[in-house]
Amino acid sequence: MTHEDCIFCKIVKKEIPAKIIDENEDVIVFLSLQNHPLIVTKKHMENIYEMDPDTGKHVMSMAIRIAKAVKLGLSADGVNLVQNNEEAAGQEVFHFHLHIKPRFKQDEVIVHFPAVDVAEDQKMTTLERIKSALD
């Protein structure tokens, strides 16, 4: 897919309509088809791996602002911030976006990481592999 075919790029350029909640020079926030806010970078980047730290600051600053508004405005009991990278993780639109999903006590929690016992040597291996990739 080219940037010209990207639906989020078209929304950023105001070529197609969207229910825009907020925007600044770096990000735009609009309602998803599922009726929750999406924070989308104005610059086309496929996923988080292409993001520079400065853009990341702008995304998170907006995420804080929108999460607070979702909680207050919708009387939500909490929020999930969900961001998928690559097909294996469930990414469907290949333009960076962050979902701000309102949650209510009666919801069935979709995002859940069950507690599992992991051996200490496995944890150390994981720690070492991630830290070595930082270099």
C-alpha angles and dihedrals in degrees: 000000000000125000088252089061095046111114092208091052088053090052091048090052090046090239091131127030124258136171096252117201100178142334144180133181093288108036141023126207122205139155116273122226085260090057102251128110122271121199108210129184113239090217110071111248120158098220145336092289090070094048122110120217094251092056088045090057091053092048093050094044089055091043090058091048094047095042090055091048092048092050093047100035096046097032087236120178090220144331137240120215106206126183123170125200122198130350095284089061094048101263109160103167110050097215117092112265136159121212118218103199120188113223130201129195092248092054121109102240108238098182107064133148107199118221111254132173111245120189116251092238090055090051091050091049090050091048093049094046094050094044092049090052089057091065 
